[in-house]
Amino acid sequence: MTAQIEINPEICNGRPVVKGTRITVDTILGYLSAGDTVDDVMLAHPSLDQAAVLACIEYARRLSSARTTVQRAS
């Protein structure tokens, strides 16, 4: 996990957030997937810097590359 992202059961029900905020990784990814730029995200959330937004992308990349096994129902 990147140093900028934290998971704490007391913050946003344990969802990953940008450290020191209540801004979830999911919120940032939502902006970006809707076509907003990193600058747009920082304008919407002035407490974030470019490194925090990029950390959200890196966090999602690491999750998507994690190896998992899914069993299909018979």
C-alpha positions as CSV (number, residue, x, y, z in Angstrom):
1,M,0.0,0.0,0.0
2,T,1.3,3.5,-0.7
3,A,2.1,5.7,2.2
4,Q,-0.5,8.2,1.1
5,I,-3.4,5.8,1.5
6,E,-4.7,4.5,4.8
7,I,-7.3,2.0,5.9
8,N,-8.8,2.6,9.4
9,P,-12.0,1.0,10.6
10,E,-12.8,4.3,12.3
11,I,-12.6,6.4,9.1
12,C,-15.3,6.0,6.4
13,N,-16.1,2.5,7.6
14,G,-12.7,1.2,6.8
15,R,-12.7,2.2,3.1
16,P,-9.3,3.3,1.8
17,V,-8.9,7.1,2.1
18,V,-6.2,9.6,1.3
19,K,-4.2,9.8,4.6
20,G,-5.3,12.6,6.9
21,T,-8.6,13.1,5.0
22,R,-12.0,11.5,4.7
23,I,-11.7,11.5,0.9
24,T,-12.0,7.9,-0.4
25,V,-9.9,6.4,-3.1
26,D,-13.2,5.4,-4.7
27,T,-14.2,9.1,-4.9
28,I,-10.9,10.1,-6.6
29,L,-11.2,7.2,-9.1
30,G,-14.8,8.2,-9.8
31,Y,-13.7,11.7,-10.8
32,L,-10.9,10.3,-13.0
33,S,-13.1,7.6,-14.7
34,A,-15.6,10.3,-15.5
35,G,-13.0,12.2,-17.5
36,D,-11.8,14.7,-14.9
37,T,-8.1,15.5,-14.9
38,V,-5.8,15.4,-11.9
39,D,-6.0,19.2,-11.8
40,D,-9.8,19.0,-11.8
41,V,-9.7,16.6,-8.8
42,M,-7.3,19.0,-6.9
43,L,-9.7,21.9,-7.6
44,A,-12.6,20.0,-6.2
45,H,-10.6,18.9,-3.2
46,P,-8.0,21.6,-2.3
47,S,-6.5,19.5,0.5
48,L,-5.2,17.1,-2.1
49,D,-2.0,17.4,-4.1
50,Q,-0.9,15.7,-7.2
51,A,1.0,13.0,-5.3
52,A,-2.2,12.1,-3.3
53,V,-4.2,11.7,-6.5
54,L,-1.5,9.6,-8.2
55,A,-1.3,7.5,-5.0
56,C,-5.0,6.6,-5.5
57,I,-4.3,5.4,-9.0
58,E,-1.3,3.4,-7.8
59,Y,-3.4,1.9,-5.1
60,A,-6.0,0.8,-7.6
61,R,-3.3,-0.6,-9.9
62,R,-1.9,-2.7,-7.1
63,L,-5.3,-4.1,-6.2
64,S,-6.1,-5.0,-9.8
65,S,-2.8,-6.8,-10.2
66,A,-3.2,-8.8,-7.0
67,R,-3.6,-12.5,-7.7
68,T,-6.9,-14.0,-6.5
69,T,-8.7,-17.2,-7.1
70,V,-12.4,-17.2,-7.8
71,Q,-14.3,-20.4,-7.8
72,R,-17.2,-20.7,-10.2
73,A,-20.4,-22.2,-9.0
74,S,-21.1,-25.6,-10.4
